[in-house]
Amino acid sequence: VPEEYRGGVPVVFMIGLSKYFDLILGNNNAIIFNTKYYRTVLFLGLGLVVLTFVLNIIFIPIYGITGSAFATLLSITAYSLAKLLFVVKKLHLYPFTKQNLYSLLVTTVLFLLFYFWEFPVYPLIGIALKSVIVTVFYVYLNYKFAISKEINQVINKFIGKLGIKI
């Protein structure tokens, strides 16, 4: 990343991390909406707005744009955790399994392996190349360790249509 853009790396990382966390816990929104407690999402959303506003007031004067990203990360994390706790406590559902931990482990290992590896080519080509390699490894490891039976069935069906034997 060119020097003039390096200050934005932590911002993009924190916003990306908050979106990733929201994505992981995003099914709780659908679970709550399909129950008699659907109004809860409105109140939790209002809490998110207030929390985001307060955290921005606290962190922007101190850290600038990075403080805003940090406030967003904290707000989205609290909002997502509140929805998760509501689903667990009120509906007695736990939307995660042991397989989710294995998938998180695979993701973490791949992140650590490829984060510091730079290709000596044009940056966009390097990003594309690294993305393809990480995706191939991720799909392969998830398939090999049978982290998701459903995904393995889809891959087996696709491989069967191609006539490839594994």
C-alpha positions, 0 to 999 in steps of 0.5 A: 500500500502506498505511504499516503494510504497506510493510515487507512489500513487500520480503518479498513481492517476495523470496519472489515472486522466489524462487518465480518463479526456482523456476518457471522452473527447475522442469522440471529436477526432472521431468527428474532424476526421470525418470532413473536419478539420481532420488535426486539430488533427495533429496540436493539437497533436504537441502542446501536444508534445511541451507542455508536453516537456516544462512542463516536463522540468519545473516540473521534476527538482522540483518534480521528478517523481511526477512532470512528472505525473503532467506535463502529467496531465496538458498536457492531460487536455489542449489537451482534452480541446482544442479538446472540444473547437474546436468541440464546437466553430467550429462545434457547437456541444456540446458532453455533456448533463445534464445526464453526470453531474448526472453520474459524481455526482454518480461517485464522491459520490461513490469514496468518499464513498469507497476511505477510506474504507479498507477491513481487507483482503489480499490487492488484494482480498480487491481491487477485492471486493471493485471493485465489490461492487463499480461496482454493486452500480454504475450500480444500481444507473445509472439504478435507476436514468435512467441516460442513456436510452440506458443503461437501455434498455440493462439492461432491455433486459439482466434482461428479458433474466434472467427472473428477475423482478425489 
